[in-house]
Amino acid sequence: MMPEEISEGLLPKGFETCRQLLFATAASADSIHGKLRLYERQGRVFRPVSESFPCVFGKEGLAFVSKNEKPDTGGELKREGDGKTPLGCFWLGTAFGRRSGLPPENKMPFLPLHRNLLAVDDPSSAYYNRIVDLDILKEDKDWNSAEVMDRKDGLYDLGVLIHYNTMNPQPGRGSCIFLHIWRDEYHGTAGCVACSASNLKALLRKLNPRKNPAIWIAGKIANNLKAG
């Protein structure tokens, strides 16, 4: 069950200004299946403003992002190309996709897709874990690996940036983590969080940058919260 309230004191340090919280939970660190639910701050707690809905995580499950969070009993640290979704709390950023699929109520800043928009995943690049626009970039590219955002399979027709490893990015610790449209409920991602297009559109109707939205990918922690 997803919690009916989340105390502000449970959020990690640095998220005191968060007023919208997208809570994600999985059955275990090895599971690709999970649930998402949007909450908003009311006083000292966050209360739900949506029903919970299904999502999928990385095809290899989830991973911790620091040794301080990794339990002695096991678990792996996030690394580039491991197919795992990072556990933790992260700010939500710019929405992206095709304007035709963007709900008119969207308030998030929006980045339209085009063929020269790339997500750099080469740890040796100065642009590691950044989205670059080749129409704007004047310098020579220094990467050997990058993902074309204008995908033909529709998975990026609508999405939101998750700010994982974006401030002073650590090479090799994982890059280009998004919330985007899933292939279906049976297939995991390369490390992102994904859900149905209809649920993603409903979420974008409510997300508000003035409320400093964040996503908390919390694994089994939901079992320790007040459920309803």
C-alpha positions, 0 to 999 in steps of 0.5 A: 500500500502507498502511504496516506501521509509522509512526514517532512522529516523523512525527506533527505536533507536539502529538500526542505523547499519541496512542496510537491513529492512524487513518491515511488516504491518497489517491492524489492531492490531486484523488482522492475515493478512499482507504484507512483503517487503524487503528494503535496505539502500540507503543514508538516506532512505531505498528503496525496493529491493523486491515486497511485498508479503502476510504474517500472524501474530499471531492467536490473532493479534499483541501486544505491547512490552512495556508500553511506546509504548502502546497507551492510547486508548487500545492495549495489552502487549505481554505475553507468550502464548497469540497467538500475534505477537510482534510489534516493530523492531527486529534483524534477526538472524540465519536461520534454517530448513532442508538443502534440502530446503535451497536455495544455495544463502543463506548467513545467518548462518544456524541451521539444524533441528534434534529431540533433538533441542528444543525451551524453552518457560517455563518462569521459566527456565534459558533457557527461549526463547533459542534454546537448543541442547540436544546433546550438553547440559550437564546440567540437563534440568530445563524446563517443556515446550519446543517446538520440532523444528523438526516439522512434519507439515513442518512449520519449514522446513525453518525459521529465528530467530527473536530476540525478548526478547532475550537480558536479556529475561523477563520471561513471556513476550513471546518467540521463535518468528520466521519467518517461513513457513505458514500453509496457508494464512487463519491461524494465528500462535502462535505468529510468522510471517509466509509466503509461502515457495517460498517467504521465500526462495526468501527472504533468497537469499537476506538476508545478515548478513553483512547488519545487517538485521532487521524486523520491525513489524509496524502494521498500521504505513505504512499508515503514510509513503510514499506509492506507 
